[in-house]
Amino acid sequence: MPLSPLDIHNKEFTRGFRGYAEDEVNEFLDQIIKDYEILIREKKELENKVKTMTEQMSHYNTLEETLQKSIVVAQEAAEEVRRNSQQEAKLIIKEAEKNADRIVNEALSKARKIAIEIDALKKQSKVFRNRFKMLVEAQLDLLNTDDWEHLLEYEIGLTEIQNHARQEDDDLEITTEG
């Protein structure tokens, strides 16, 4: 156990035959006591400072650990957000590509149907044109025949038509009687 200022003050030395001068020894011991008390006081102050600083350091270390953990958590959260947003972006792109493919395929399908319809209409118009041409040509042929000229040469009077009609009626009656 270390000496205290009181231990130094109460220390009694045995007296010898030619010992030291007692006043000088007491004076020196008093000086040692004062210096020792100062050192002890300074030591306690330094211990208190060390204790306070240790507590502050512990607090700052805890704070640092908390901040580091928070930074790690924030980094992990940011990484998770980044990963999720990348996955979501990929899904959006994939969905957009599917929609684009679907739209393009539908457009191609409609274009094919329209092209087929156009071809069918072209064929129908060719058939119609040919039939109409044949009809017009047949009518022209009819108009160009000599029968029209022959019909214009007939001149039958009203009495001849009536006689002819009576003759047919008479023939009809004979046929039904017989």
Biotite code that builds the C-alpha atoms (Angstrom):
import biotite.structure as struc

atoms = struc.array([
    struc.Atom([0.000, 0.000, 0.000], chain_id="A", res_id=1, res_name="MET", atom_name="CA", element="C"),
    struc.Atom([1.384, 3.419, -0.966], chain_id="A", res_id=2, res_name="PRO", atom_name="CA", element="C"),
    struc.Atom([2.267, 5.990, 1.639], chain_id="A", res_id=3, res_name="LEU", atom_name="CA", element="C"),
    struc.Atom([-0.142, 8.753, 2.476], chain_id="A", res_id=4, res_name="SER", atom_name="CA", element="C"),
    struc.Atom([0.861, 12.274, 3.566], chain_id="A", res_id=5, res_name="PRO", atom_name="CA", element="C"),
    struc.Atom([-0.388, 11.357, 7.041], chain_id="A", res_id=6, res_name="LEU", atom_name="CA", element="C"),
    struc.Atom([1.940, 8.320, 7.107], chain_id="A", res_id=7, res_name="ASP", atom_name="CA", element="C"),
    struc.Atom([4.843, 10.585, 6.284], chain_id="A", res_id=8, res_name="ILE", atom_name="CA", element="C"),
    struc.Atom([3.779, 13.119, 8.916], chain_id="A", res_id=9, res_name="HIS", atom_name="CA", element="C"),
    struc.Atom([3.417, 10.505, 11.673], chain_id="A", res_id=10, res_name="ASN", atom_name="CA", element="C"),
    struc.Atom([6.652, 8.697, 10.882], chain_id="A", res_id=11, res_name="LYS", atom_name="CA", element="C"),
    struc.Atom([8.964, 8.621, 13.876], chain_id="A", res_id=12, res_name="GLU", atom_name="CA", element="C"),
    struc.Atom([12.612, 7.877, 13.466], chain_id="A", res_id=13, res_name="PHE", atom_name="CA", element="C"),
    struc.Atom([14.745, 6.354, 16.195], chain_id="A", res_id=14, res_name="THR", atom_name="CA", element="C"),
    struc.Atom([17.375, 8.602, 17.516], chain_id="A", res_id=15, res_name="ARG", atom_name="CA", element="C"),
    struc.Atom([20.910, 7.699, 17.143], chain_id="A", res_id=16, res_name="GLY", atom_name="CA", element="C"),
    struc.Atom([24.106, 9.072, 18.497], chain_id="A", res_id=17, res_name="PHE", atom_name="CA", element="C"),
    struc.Atom([25.026, 11.569, 15.929], chain_id="A", res_id=18, res_name="ARG", atom_name="CA", element="C"),
    struc.Atom([21.769, 11.624, 14.103], chain_id="A", res_id=19, res_name="GLY", atom_name="CA", element="C"),
    struc.Atom([20.476, 14.200, 11.724], chain_id="A", res_id=20, res_name="TYR", atom_name="CA", element="C"),
    struc.Atom([19.359, 17.619, 12.856], chain_id="A", res_id=21, res_name="ALA", atom_name="CA", element="C"),
    struc.Atom([15.758, 17.147, 13.844], chain_id="A", res_id=22, res_name="GLU", atom_name="CA", element="C"),
    struc.Atom([14.533, 20.551, 12.571], chain_id="A", res_id=23, res_name="ASP", atom_name="CA", element="C"),
    struc.Atom([16.031, 19.989, 9.150], chain_id="A", res_id=24, res_name="GLU", atom_name="CA", element="C"),
    struc.Atom([14.490, 16.524, 8.904], chain_id="A", res_id=25, res_name="VAL", atom_name="CA", element="C"),
    struc.Atom([11.086, 17.868, 10.039], chain_id="A", res_id=26, res_name="ASN", atom_name="CA", element="C"),
    struc.Atom([11.315, 20.749, 7.599], chain_id="A", res_id=27, res_name="GLU", atom_name="CA", element="C"),
    struc.Atom([12.255, 18.355, 4.794], chain_id="A", res_id=28, res_name="PHE", atom_name="CA", element="C"),
    struc.Atom([9.432, 16.003, 5.725], chain_id="A", res_id=29, res_name="LEU", atom_name="CA", element="C"),
    struc.Atom([6.956, 18.912, 5.721], chain_id="A", res_id=30, res_name="ASP", atom_name="CA", element="C"),
    struc.Atom([8.109, 19.830, 2.214], chain_id="A", res_id=31, res_name="GLN", atom_name="CA", element="C"),
    struc.Atom([7.743, 16.192, 1.115], chain_id="A", res_id=32, res_name="ILE", atom_name="CA", element="C"),
    struc.Atom([4.223, 16.099, 2.646], chain_id="A", res_id=33, res_name="ILE", atom_name="CA", element="C"),
    struc.Atom([3.188, 19.227, 0.729], chain_id="A", res_id=34, res_name="LYS", atom_name="CA", element="C"),
    struc.Atom([4.652, 17.954, -2.525], chain_id="A", res_id=35, res_name="ASP", atom_name="CA", element="C"),
    struc.Atom([3.140, 14.519, -1.970], chain_id="A", res_id=36, res_name="TYR", atom_name="CA", element="C"),
    struc.Atom([-0.299, 16.030, -1.270], chain_id="A", res_id=37, res_name="GLU", atom_name="CA", element="C"),
    struc.Atom([-0.027, 18.071, -4.478], chain_id="A", res_id=38, res_name="ILE", atom_name="CA", element="C"),
    struc.Atom([0.941, 14.954, -6.425], chain_id="A", res_id=39, res_name="LEU", atom_name="CA", element="C"),
    struc.Atom([-1.924, 12.957, -4.924], chain_id="A", res_id=40, res_name="ILE", atom_name="CA", element="C"),
    struc.Atom([-4.406, 15.776, -5.730], chain_id="A", res_id=41, res_name="ARG", atom_name="CA", element="C"),
    struc.Atom([-3.046, 16.032, -9.296], chain_id="A", res_id=42, res_name="GLU", atom_name="CA", element="C"),
    struc.Atom([-3.227, 12.255, -9.597], chain_id="A", res_id=43, res_name="LYS", atom_name="CA", element="C"),
    struc.Atom([-6.892, 12.243, -8.498], chain_id="A", res_id=44, res_name="LYS", atom_name="CA", element="C"),
    struc.Atom([-7.682, 15.073, -10.913], chain_id="A", res_id=45, res_name="GLU", atom_name="CA", element="C"),
    struc.Atom([-5.944, 13.197, -13.716], chain_id="A", res_id=46, res_name="LEU", atom_name="CA", element="C"),
    struc.Atom([-7.758, 9.978, -12.781], chain_id="A", res_id=47, res_name="GLU", atom_name="CA", element="C"),
    struc.Atom([-11.084, 11.867, -12.874], chain_id="A", res_id=48, res_name="ASN", atom_name="CA", element="C"),
    struc.Atom([-10.157, 13.341, -16.251], chain_id="A", res_id=49, res_name="LYS", atom_name="CA", element="C"),
    struc.Atom([-9.146, 9.901, -17.495], chain_id="A", res_id=50, res_name="VAL", atom_name="CA", element="C"),
    struc.Atom([-12.417, 8.466, -16.179], chain_id="A", res_id=51, res_name="LYS", atom_name="CA", element="C"),
    struc.Atom([-14.444, 11.263, -17.822], chain_id="A", res_id=52, res_name="THR", atom_name="CA", element="C"),
    struc.Atom([-12.538, 10.908, -21.072], chain_id="A", res_id=53, res_name="MET", atom_name="CA", element="C"),
    struc.Atom([-12.882, 7.136, -20.961], chain_id="A", res_id=54, res_name="THR", atom_name="CA", element="C"),
    struc.Atom([-16.643, 7.539, -20.529], chain_id="A", res_id=55, res_name="GLU", atom_name="CA", element="C"),
    struc.Atom([-16.730, 10.057, -23.383], chain_id="A", res_id=56, res_name="GLN", atom_name="CA", element="C"),
    struc.Atom([-14.586, 7.763, -25.494], chain_id="A", res_id=57, res_name="MET", atom_name="CA", element="C"),
    struc.Atom([-16.887, 4.860, -24.700], chain_id="A", res_id=58, res_name="SER", atom_name="CA", element="C"),
    struc.Atom([-19.854, 7.034, -25.658], chain_id="A", res_id=59, res_name="HIS", atom_name="CA", element="C"),
    struc.Atom([-18.132, 8.101, -28.887], chain_id="A", res_id=60, res_name="TYR", atom_name="CA", element="C"),
    struc.Atom([-17.116, 4.504, -29.630], chain_id="A", res_id=61, res_name="ASN", atom_name="CA", element="C"),
    struc.Atom([-20.723, 3.414, -29.134], chain_id="A", res_id=62, res_name="THR", atom_name="CA", element="C"),
    struc.Atom([-21.856, 6.305, -31.319], chain_id="A", res_id=63, res_name="LEU", atom_name="CA", element="C"),
    struc.Atom([-19.249, 5.370, -33.934], chain_id="A", res_id=64, res_name="GLU", atom_name="CA", element="C"),
    struc.Atom([-20.393, 1.739, -33.901], chain_id="A", res_id=65, res_name="GLU", atom_name="CA", element="C"),
    struc.Atom([-24.009, 2.858, -34.237], chain_id="A", res_id=66, res_name="THR", atom_name="CA", element="C"),
    struc.Atom([-23.092, 5.153, -37.117], chain_id="A", res_id=67, res_name="LEU", atom_name="CA", element="C"),
    struc.Atom([-21.082, 2.420, -38.816], chain_id="A", res_id=68, res_name="GLN", atom_name="CA", element="C"),
    struc.Atom([-23.995, 0.013, -38.421], chain_id="A", res_id=69, res_name="LYS", atom_name="CA", element="C"),
    struc.Atom([-26.345, 2.689, -39.747], chain_id="A", res_id=70, res_name="SER", atom_name="CA", element="C"),
    struc.Atom([-24.049, 3.286, -42.714], chain_id="A", res_id=71, res_name="ILE", atom_name="CA", element="C"),
    struc.Atom([-23.896, -0.452, -43.407], chain_id="A", res_id=72, res_name="VAL", atom_name="CA", element="C"),
    struc.Atom([-27.683, -0.723, -43.127], chain_id="A", res_id=73, res_name="VAL", atom_name="CA", element="C"),
    struc.Atom([-28.106, 2.318, -45.378], chain_id="A", res_id=74, res_name="ALA", atom_name="CA", element="C"),
    struc.Atom([-25.657, 0.868, -47.908], chain_id="A", res_id=75, res_name="GLN", atom_name="CA", element="C"),
    struc.Atom([-27.470, -2.471, -47.834], chain_id="A", res_id=76, res_name="GLU", atom_name="CA", element="C"),
    struc.Atom([-30.814, -0.710, -48.211], chain_id="A", res_id=77, res_name="ALA", atom_name="CA", element="C"),
    struc.Atom([-29.455, 1.370, -51.095], chain_id="A", res_id=78, res_name="ALA", atom_name="CA", element="C"),
    struc.Atom([-28.064, -1.772, -52.708], chain_id="A", res_id=79, res_name="GLU", atom_name="CA", element="C"),
    struc.Atom([-31.406, -3.525, -52.239], chain_id="A", res_id=80, res_name="GLU", atom_name="CA", element="C"),
    struc.Atom([-33.243, -0.538, -53.720], chain_id="A", res_id=81, res_name="VAL", atom_name="CA", element="C"),
    struc.Atom([-30.795, -0.501, -56.635], chain_id="A", res_id=82, res_name="ARG", atom_name="CA", element="C"),
    struc.Atom([-31.255, -4.247, -57.206], chain_id="A", res_id=83, res_name="ARG", atom_name="CA", element="C"),
    struc.Atom([-35.031, -3.957, -56.966], chain_id="A", res_id=84, res_name="ASN", atom_name="CA", element="C"),
    struc.Atom([-35.105, -1.005, -59.329], chain_id="A", res_id=85, res_name="SER", atom_name="CA", element="C"),
    struc.Atom([-32.880, -2.865, -61.797], chain_id="A", res_id=86, res_name="GLN", atom_name="CA", element="C"),
    struc.Atom([-35.158, -5.905, -61.614], chain_id="A", res_id=87, res_name="GLN", atom_name="CA", element="C"),
    struc.Atom([-38.212, -3.703, -61.993], chain_id="A", res_id=88, res_name="GLU", atom_name="CA", element="C"),
    struc.Atom([-36.607, -1.927, -64.947], chain_id="A", res_id=89, res_name="ALA", atom_name="CA", element="C"),
    struc.Atom([-35.820, -5.291, -66.547], chain_id="A", res_id=90, res_name="LYS", atom_name="CA", element="C"),
    struc.Atom([-39.418, -6.406, -66.013], chain_id="A", res_id=91, res_name="LEU", atom_name="CA", element="C"),
    struc.Atom([-40.738, -3.150, -67.477], chain_id="A", res_id=92, res_name="ILE", atom_name="CA", element="C"),
    struc.Atom([-38.423, -3.484, -70.476], chain_id="A", res_id=93, res_name="ILE", atom_name="CA", element="C"),
    struc.Atom([-39.411, -7.131, -70.934], chain_id="A", res_id=94, res_name="LYS", atom_name="CA", element="C"),
    struc.Atom([-43.107, -6.224, -70.731], chain_id="A", res_id=95, res_name="GLU", atom_name="CA", element="C"),
    struc.Atom([-42.607, -3.339, -73.160], chain_id="A", res_id=96, res_name="ALA", atom_name="CA", element="C"),
    struc.Atom([-40.765, -5.639, -75.565], chain_id="A", res_id=97, res_name="GLU", atom_name="CA", element="C"),
    struc.Atom([-43.598, -8.182, -75.316], chain_id="A", res_id=98, res_name="LYS", atom_name="CA", element="C"),
    struc.Atom([-46.157, -5.451, -75.975], chain_id="A", res_id=99, res_name="ASN", atom_name="CA", element="C"),
    struc.Atom([-44.074, -4.117, -78.853], chain_id="A", res_id=100, res_name="ALA", atom_name="CA", element="C"),
    struc.Atom([-43.761, -7.625, -80.318], chain_id="A", res_id=101, res_name="ASP", atom_name="CA", element="C"),
    struc.Atom([-47.491, -8.170, -79.892], chain_id="A", res_id=102, res_name="ARG", atom_name="CA", element="C"),
    struc.Atom([-48.291, -4.838, -81.529], chain_id="A", res_id=103, res_name="ILE", atom_name="CA", element="C"),
    struc.Atom([-45.879, -5.524, -84.387], chain_id="A", res_id=104, res_name="VAL", atom_name="CA", element="C"),
    struc.Atom([-47.295, -9.039, -84.859], chain_id="A", res_id=105, res_name="ASN", atom_name="CA", element="C"),
    struc.Atom([-50.843, -7.698, -84.831], chain_id="A", res_id=106, res_name="GLU", atom_name="CA", element="C"),
    struc.Atom([-49.875, -5.021, -87.345], chain_id="A", res_id=107, res_name="ALA", atom_name="CA", element="C"),
    struc.Atom([-48.192, -7.607, -89.559], chain_id="A", res_id=108, res_name="LEU", atom_name="CA", element="C"),
    struc.Atom([-51.209, -9.869, -89.291], chain_id="A", res_id=109, res_name="SER", atom_name="CA", element="C"),
    struc.Atom([-53.542, -7.007, -90.214], chain_id="A", res_id=110, res_name="LYS", atom_name="CA", element="C"),
    struc.Atom([-51.232, -6.021, -93.074], chain_id="A", res_id=111, res_name="ALA", atom_name="CA", element="C"),
    struc.Atom([-51.291, -9.614, -94.346], chain_id="A", res_id=112, res_name="ARG", atom_name="CA", element="C"),
    struc.Atom([-55.093, -9.742, -94.108], chain_id="A", res_id=113, res_name="LYS", atom_name="CA", element="C"),
    struc.Atom([-55.374, -6.430, -95.932], chain_id="A", res_id=114, res_name="ILE", atom_name="CA", element="C"),
    struc.Atom([-52.931, -7.629, -98.606], chain_id="A", res_id=115, res_name="ALA", atom_name="CA", element="C"),
    struc.Atom([-55.004, -10.823, -99.029], chain_id="A", res_id=116, res_name="ILE", atom_name="CA", element="C"),
    struc.Atom([-58.193, -8.764, -99.214], chain_id="A", res_id=117, res_name="GLU", atom_name="CA", element="C"),
    struc.Atom([-56.566, -6.449, -101.780], chain_id="A", res_id=118, res_name="ILE", atom_name="CA", element="C"),
    struc.Atom([-55.523, -9.468, -103.869], chain_id="A", res_id=119, res_name="ASP", atom_name="CA", element="C"),
    struc.Atom([-59.041, -10.910, -103.613], chain_id="A", res_id=120, res_name="ALA", atom_name="CA", element="C"),
    struc.Atom([-60.549, -7.549, -104.622], chain_id="A", res_id=121, res_name="LEU", atom_name="CA", element="C"),
    struc.Atom([-58.131, -7.303, -107.539], chain_id="A", res_id=122, res_name="LYS", atom_name="CA", element="C"),
    struc.Atom([-59.163, -10.787, -108.703], chain_id="A", res_id=123, res_name="LYS", atom_name="CA", element="C"),
    struc.Atom([-62.845, -9.950, -108.274], chain_id="A", res_id=124, res_name="GLN", atom_name="CA", element="C"),
    struc.Atom([-62.400, -6.689, -110.149], chain_id="A", res_id=125, res_name="SER", atom_name="CA", element="C"),
    struc.Atom([-60.606, -8.554, -112.976], chain_id="A", res_id=126, res_name="LYS", atom_name="CA", element="C"),
    struc.Atom([-63.424, -11.121, -113.093], chain_id="A", res_id=127, res_name="VAL", atom_name="CA", element="C"),
    struc.Atom([-66.050, -8.380, -112.999], chain_id="A", res_id=128, res_name="PHE", atom_name="CA", element="C"),
    struc.Atom([-64.210, -6.398, -115.654], chain_id="A", res_id=129, res_name="ARG", atom_name="CA", element="C"),
    struc.Atom([-63.941, -9.454, -117.911], chain_id="A", res_id=130, res_name="ASN", atom_name="CA", element="C"),
    struc.Atom([-67.618, -10.365, -117.411], chain_id="A", res_id=131, res_name="ARG", atom_name="CA", element="C"),
    struc.Atom([-68.694, -6.777, -117.920], chain_id="A", res_id=132, res_name="PHE", atom_name="CA", element="C"),
    struc.Atom([-66.484, -6.536, -121.010], chain_id="A", res_id=133, res_name="LYS", atom_name="CA", element="C"),
    struc.Atom([-67.987, -9.780, -122.338], chain_id="A", res_id=134, res_name="MET", atom_name="CA", element="C"),
    struc.Atom([-71.520, -8.486, -121.625], chain_id="A", res_id=135, res_name="LEU", atom_name="CA", element="C"),
    struc.Atom([-70.784, -5.168, -123.330], chain_id="A", res_id=136, res_name="VAL", atom_name="CA", element="C"),
    struc.Atom([-69.168, -6.970, -126.273], chain_id="A", res_id=137, res_name="GLU", atom_name="CA", element="C"),
    struc.Atom([-72.160, -9.323, -126.519], chain_id="A", res_id=138, res_name="ALA", atom_name="CA", element="C"),
    struc.Atom([-74.506, -6.348, -126.480], chain_id="A", res_id=139, res_name="GLN", atom_name="CA", element="C"),
    struc.Atom([-72.349, -4.628, -129.105], chain_id="A", res_id=140, res_name="LEU", atom_name="CA", element="C"),
    struc.Atom([-72.449, -7.788, -131.191], chain_id="A", res_id=141, res_name="ASP", atom_name="CA", element="C"),
    struc.Atom([-76.226, -7.766, -130.896], chain_id="A", res_id=142, res_name="LEU", atom_name="CA", element="C"),
    struc.Atom([-76.333, -4.154, -131.926], chain_id="A", res_id=143, res_name="LEU", atom_name="CA", element="C"),
    struc.Atom([-74.016, -4.823, -134.853], chain_id="A", res_id=144, res_name="ASN", atom_name="CA", element="C"),
    struc.Atom([-76.073, -7.728, -136.259], chain_id="A", res_id=145, res_name="THR", atom_name="CA", element="C"),
    struc.Atom([-78.207, -7.383, -139.341], chain_id="A", res_id=146, res_name="ASP", atom_name="CA", element="C"),
    struc.Atom([-81.336, -8.355, -137.406], chain_id="A", res_id=147, res_name="ASP", atom_name="CA", element="C"),
    struc.Atom([-81.838, -4.758, -136.403], chain_id="A", res_id=148, res_name="TRP", atom_name="CA", element="C"),
    struc.Atom([-81.801, -3.683, -140.022], chain_id="A", res_id=149, res_name="GLU", atom_name="CA", element="C"),
    struc.Atom([-84.217, -6.491, -140.896], chain_id="A", res_id=150, res_name="HIS", atom_name="CA", element="C"),
    struc.Atom([-86.623, -5.428, -138.111], chain_id="A", res_id=151, res_name="LEU", atom_name="CA", element="C"),
    struc.Atom([-86.610, -1.895, -139.375], chain_id="A", res_id=152, res_name="LEU", atom_name="CA", element="C"),
    struc.Atom([-87.657, -3.120, -142.822], chain_id="A", res_id=153, res_name="GLU", atom_name="CA", element="C"),
    struc.Atom([-90.871, -4.719, -141.552], chain_id="A", res_id=154, res_name="TYR", atom_name="CA", element="C"),
    struc.Atom([-93.903, -2.671, -142.046], chain_id="A", res_id=155, res_name="GLU", atom_name="CA", element="C"),
    struc.Atom([-96.936, -4.386, -140.809], chain_id="A", res_id=156, res_name="ILE", atom_name="CA", element="C"),
    struc.Atom([-100.173, -2.580, -140.571], chain_id="A", res_id=157, res_name="GLY", atom_name="CA", element="C"),
    struc.Atom([-102.678, -2.767, -137.766], chain_id="A", res_id=158, res_name="LEU", atom_name="CA", element="C"),
    struc.Atom([-105.134, -4.838, -139.761], chain_id="A", res_id=159, res_name="THR", atom_name="CA", element="C"),
    struc.Atom([-102.568, -7.465, -140.550], chain_id="A", res_id=160, res_name="GLU", atom_name="CA", element="C"),
    struc.Atom([-101.748, -7.828, -136.813], chain_id="A", res_id=161, res_name="ILE", atom_name="CA", element="C"),
    struc.Atom([-105.439, -8.219, -136.006], chain_id="A", res_id=162, res_name="GLN", atom_name="CA", element="C"),
    struc.Atom([-105.928, -10.804, -138.774], chain_id="A", res_id=163, res_name="ASN", atom_name="CA", element="C"),
    struc.Atom([-102.898, -12.658, -137.610], chain_id="A", res_id=164, res_name="HIS", atom_name="CA", element="C"),
    struc.Atom([-104.164, -12.652, -134.000], chain_id="A", res_id=165, res_name="ALA", atom_name="CA", element="C"),
    struc.Atom([-107.607, -13.974, -135.167], chain_id="A", res_id=166, res_name="ARG", atom_name="CA", element="C"),
    struc.Atom([-105.958, -16.691, -137.109], chain_id="A", res_id=167, res_name="GLN", atom_name="CA", element="C"),
    struc.Atom([-104.045, -17.816, -134.047], chain_id="A", res_id=168, res_name="GLU", atom_name="CA", element="C"),
    struc.Atom([-107.198, -17.768, -131.935], chain_id="A", res_id=169, res_name="ASP", atom_name="CA", element="C"),
    struc.Atom([-109.011, -19.916, -134.502], chain_id="A", res_id=170, res_name="ASP", atom_name="CA", element="C"),
    struc.Atom([-106.143, -22.360, -134.611], chain_id="A", res_id=171, res_name="ASP", atom_name="CA", element="C"),
    struc.Atom([-106.242, -22.597, -130.900], chain_id="A", res_id=172, res_name="LEU", atom_name="CA", element="C"),
    struc.Atom([-109.942, -23.411, -130.815], chain_id="A", res_id=173, res_name="GLU", atom_name="CA", element="C"),
    struc.Atom([-109.542, -26.153, -133.392], chain_id="A", res_id=174, res_name="ILE", atom_name="CA", element="C"),
    struc.Atom([-106.764, -27.695, -131.379], chain_id="A", res_id=175, res_name="THR", atom_name="CA", element="C"),
    struc.Atom([-108.794, -27.709, -128.182], chain_id="A", res_id=176, res_name="THR", atom_name="CA", element="C"),
    struc.Atom([-111.917, -29.158, -129.896], chain_id="A", res_id=177, res_name="GLU", atom_name="CA", element="C"),
    struc.Atom([-110.155, -31.890, -131.712], chain_id="A", res_id=178, res_name="GLY", atom_name="CA", element="C"),
])
